[in-house]
Amino acid sequence: MPHPKRKISKTRRDKRRTHQNAAVPTLSTCANTGEIHVRHRAYQVDGNLYYRGKIVIPGAVTVE
């Protein structure tokens, strides 16, 4: 495997990495409950666990 001829400076390395940033998660509003939640994730409203607008587990407690 080829190796670099010279060390890449910290400044040059950091300039390259400036475009790598965290993406903002996509949020949706549930049509049934009106709750804003992260897409493709279960969410809790009034003690019920919902996914895709349907109750998955009534009276659930989520642990995060």
Summary of the structure (lengths in Angstrom):
residues: 64
radius of gyration: 21.9
end to end distance: 43.6
largest distance: 62.1
contacts: 100
relative contact order: 0.13
helix: 16%
strand: 27%
